Amino acid sequence: MYQRLDGNDWQHIWVVSDLHGCYDALMAALKARRFNPYADLLISVGDLIDRGPESLRCLALLKERWFRAVRGNHEQMALDALATNDFSLWRLNGGSWFSQLESAQKEEAATALLACANLPLILEIRCTNGLNVIAHADYPSSTYQWQKPVSSERVLWDRDRLMGFMVGKGQNIAGADHFWFGHTPLDKRYDFPPLHYIDTGAVFDGYLTLAQLQ
């Protein structure tokens, strides 16, 4: 469930919002920031796939030495579909691209998707800005602790904390300097320190958000 990285291994570190197949937008954003694939690191909050035009190319990022990701609910829907051969829920949520692939690409995609089972749900990295915790939707506890048992379903799907903040009743999380979440498309990045919600709806005519941690 957890993965720990050491920020000292990279020069610059960014976290990026839900990609949803928006590969070209990501490459443009990295170019604008003069991202160095030999020295820098990009961490995704999950949902590499579905809805956008380049899910397969976004999945291929998992092979890059400069890229890390936590698992999103869309990767989980894909894993569940492949495990049960029931594609209905995934297809309803943007997974129809998979069935439209030709056989060789479908095999490539299936292999990449199955590898998503090894993605952590929660990633911890200490950078120059402090201790950062990255998860897709939420860290479902009032206090973060390394290897603490939490609900994987809530990590992937829960919006209750964010909805609380939106009406002035949000509850913060202790135990780290920054928490980074995606999952819920928003009109802009919302910060409720130490919590940051950065899915700015790139695939819904919004834009990718990249936040620099180091």
RAHU-V26833 format. One record per residue. N is the residue number from 1. RES is the residue in three letters. SS is DSSP state (h for helix, s for strand, l for the rest). PSI is psi in whole degrees, -180 to 180 (* if undefined). Layout:
N_RES_SS_PSI ; N_RES_SS_PSI
This chain:
1_MET_l_-37 ; 2_TYR_s_149 ; 3_GLN_s_142 ; 4_ARG_s_131 ; 5_LEU_s_156 ; 6_ASP_s_115 ; 7_GLY_h_-20 ; 8_ASN_h_-14 ; 9_ASP_h_-8 ; 10_TRP_l_156 ; 11_GLN_l_-56 ; 12_HIS_l_145 ; 13_ILE_s_130 ; 14_TRP_s_155 ; 15_VAL_s_139 ; 16_VAL_s_147 ; 17_SER_l_177 ; 18_ASP_l_124 ; 19_LEU_l_-44 ; 20_HIS_l_48 ; 21_GLY_l_8 ; 22_CYS_l_64 ; 23_TYR_h_-48 ; 24_ASP_h_-39 ; 25_ALA_h_-38 ; 26_LEU_h_-46 ; 27_MET_h_-39 ; 28_ALA_h_-41 ; 29_ALA_h_-39 ; 30_LEU_h_-40 ; 31_LYS_h_-41 ; 32_ALA_h_-27 ; 33_ARG_l_6 ; 34_ARG_l_44 ; 35_PHE_l_131 ; 36_ASN_l_106 ; 37_PRO_l_-12 ; 38_TYR_l_-12 ; 39_ALA_l_-19 ; 40_ASP_l_168 ; 41_LEU_s_139 ; 42_LEU_s_130 ; 43_ILE_s_128 ; 44_SER_s_141 ; 45_VAL_l_10 ; 46_GLY_l_178 ; 47_ASP_l_61 ; 48_LEU_l_-27 ; 49_ILE_l_172 ; 50_ASP_l_145 ; 51_ARG_l_-41 ; 52_GLY_l_178 ; 53_PRO_l_-15 ; 54_GLU_l_54 ; 55_SER_h_-41 ; 56_LEU_h_-41 ; 57_ARG_h_-35 ; 58_CYS_h_-38 ; 59_LEU_h_-37 ; 60_ALA_h_-20 ; 61_LEU_h_-25 ; 62_LEU_h_-18 ; 63_LYS_h_-10 ; 64_GLU_l_139 ; 65_ARG_l_-22 ; 66_TRP_l_7 ; 67_PHE_s_135 ; 68_ARG_s_158 ; 69_ALA_s_152 ; 70_VAL_l_161 ; 71_ARG_l_136 ; 72_GLY_l_171 ; 73_ASN_h_-25 ; 74_HIS_h_-38 ; 75_GLU_h_-38 ; 76_GLN_h_-40 ; 77_MET_h_-40 ; 78_ALA_h_-45 ; 79_LEU_h_-43 ; 80_ASP_h_-41 ; 81_ALA_h_-44 ; 82_LEU_h_-32 ; 83_ALA_h_-34 ; 84_THR_h_-11 ; 85_ASN_l_24 ; 86_ASP_l_105 ; 87_PHE_l_6 ; 88_SER_h_-49 ; 89_LEU_h_-44 ; 90_TRP_h_-44 ; 91_ARG_h_-40 ; 92_LEU_h_-23 ; 93_ASN_h_30 ; 94_GLY_h_8 ; 95_GLY_h_9 ; 96_SER_h_-21 ; 97_TRP_h_-33 ; 98_PHE_h_-46 ; 99_SER_h_-17 ; 100_GLN_l_-6 ; 101_LEU_l_150 ; 102_GLU_l_164 ; 103_SER_h_-44 ; 104_ALA_h_-42 ; 105_GLN_h_-36 ; 106_LYS_h_-39 ; 107_GLU_h_-42 ; 108_GLU_h_-44 ; 109_ALA_h_-42 ; 110_ALA_h_-41 ; 111_THR_h_-44 ; 112_ALA_h_-40 ; 113_LEU_h_-41 ; 114_LEU_h_-31 ; 115_ALA_h_-21 ; 116_CYS_h_-17 ; 117_ALA_h_-21 ; 118_ASN_h_-4 ; 119_LEU_l_141 ; 120_PRO_l_158 ; 121_LEU_l_-27 ; 122_ILE_s_128 ; 123_LEU_s_132 ; 124_GLU_s_131 ; 125_ILE_s_131 ; 126_ARG_s_123 ; 127_CYS_s_-174 ; 128_THR_l_-20 ; 129_ASN_l_4 ; 130_GLY_s_-160 ; 131_LEU_s_121 ; 132_ASN_s_136 ; 133_VAL_s_128 ; 134_ILE_s_127 ; 135_ALA_s_166 ; 136_HIS_l_-56 ; 137_ALA_l_-40 ; 138_ASP_l_160 ; 139_TYR_l_102 ; 140_PRO_l_66 ; 141_SER_l_160 ; 142_SER_l_-16 ; 143_THR_s_129 ; 144_TYR_l_140 ; 145_GLN_l_133 ; 146_TRP_l_127 ; 147_GLN_l_14 ; 148_LYS_l_131 ; 149_PRO_l_126 ; 150_VAL_l_166 ; 151_SER_l_119 ; 152_SER_h_-35 ; 153_GLU_h_-41 ; 154_ARG_h_-35 ; 155_VAL_h_-37 ; 156_LEU_h_-28 ; 157_TRP_h_-20 ; 158_ASP_l_132 ; 159_ARG_l_4 ; 160_ASP_h_-42 ; 161_ARG_h_-47 ; 162_LEU_h_-45 ; 163_MET_h_-34 ; 164_GLY_h_-45 ; 165_PHE_h_-37 ; 166_MET_h_-21 ; 167_VAL_l_18 ; 168_GLY_l_20 ; 169_LYS_l_24 ; 170_GLY_l_151 ; 171_GLN_l_125 ; 172_ASN_l_175 ; 173_ILE_l_132 ; 174_ALA_s_168 ; 175_GLY_l_-6 ; 176_ALA_l_163 ; 177_ASP_l_-31 ; 178_HIS_s_141 ; 179_PHE_s_131 ; 180_TRP_s_125 ; 181_PHE_s_154 ; 182_GLY_l_-130 ; 183_HIS_l_-51 ; 184_THR_l_113 ; 185_PRO_l_129 ; 186_LEU_l_162 ; 187_ASP_l_-19 ; 188_LYS_l_170 ; 189_ARG_l_136 ; 190_TYR_s_129 ; 191_ASP_s_123 ; 192_PHE_s_75 ; 193_PRO_l_131 ; 194_PRO_l_18 ; 195_LEU_s_140 ; 196_HIS_s_125 ; 197_TYR_s_114 ; 198_ILE_l_9 ; 199_ASP_l_102 ; 200_THR_l_31 ; 201_GLY_l_46 ; 202_ALA_h_-39 ; 203_VAL_h_-11 ; 204_PHE_h_42 ; 205_ASP_l_22 ; 206_GLY_l_-133 ; 207_TYR_l_159 ; 208_LEU_l_139 ; 209_THR_l_127 ; 210_LEU_s_123 ; 211_ALA_s_130 ; 212_GLN_s_125 ; 213_LEU_l_-22 ; 214_GLN_l_*
